[in-house]
Amino acid sequence: MIDVLTTLAAAAPAAAEAASSFNGNFALGVAGAGAGIGIGLIGMGAAQAVGRNPGAFGNILTIGIIGMALAEAIAIYALIMAFQS
């Protein structure tokens, strides 16, 4: 019984490192997918808004670029967190 416990204790750091790597990669994947979906929805909304009111193109473009930058920032934060773990 003690041999099994010492074997598990010796393998624990490697298992913890693998788990943290998986968590970071998973978070990065989810954040990247979320950012892609968010940017797509913002672009779709901006295209529909310009189609409805072409005169407001400048204002819609400004708001769309700000929204896309905020959505992309989430993926950048996840990238930073993934490499810190």
Summary of the structure (lengths in Angstrom):
residues: 85
radius of gyration: 21.9
end to end distance: 33.0
largest distance: 77.1
contacts: 209
relative contact order: 0.15
helix: 96%
strand: 0%
